[in-house]
Structures are given as C-alpha cells and as structure tokens.
Amino acid sequence: MRVAAIVNQIMVLKEKKQALLLEQAAEENCKQRVNELLEIIDQERITLNTYDDVLVRRLVDRVKIFDESIVIVFKAGLEVEVNI
C-alpha cells in the first residue's frame, strides 16, 4: 500500500511539473511578444500625442467593445482592458 501511495504522489508531482513548465513557456512567449511590440514602437519613433493609423494596424489585432469596457487585443497576444 505504501508503494502505491508513493507512486501516486510521484505521478501527481510529475503532472504539476508539466503544468508549471507549460505555464512558464507561455509566460516566456508572452514576454517575447511584448518585446516585439516594444521594438516596433521604438522603430517607429512616435510621439504619444499623435495618431498613426499604420502603426495601430501593425500593433492591434482587434478591439472588443462591451457595455462597460473596451478590450484592446494586440497582435502579440497582450490584452488591455479599459473601463468606460
């Protein structure tokens, strides 16, 4: 019985490790996408007080409009929610 419990615990820990590795990979991917966004912004050398339609189209994937908020989804996967 004791061996079965240990084997079961090992399996549970392996599953948790796999989940953590997947989470870590997703987080690293998100960081890379954010860095890509920052590089695009740096290359454009824009000022924050002007609107650039070309830049917006390069950065923004879609905009979701809800009753009380707007969610901007960037092509890099980052989502920003703004309450209205």
Secondary structure, DSSP 4 states (H G I P E B T S, - for coil): -HHHHHHHHHHHHHHHHHHHHHHHHHHHHHHHHHHHHHHHHHHHT--TTS--HHHHHHHEEEEEE-SSEEEEEETTS-EEEEE-
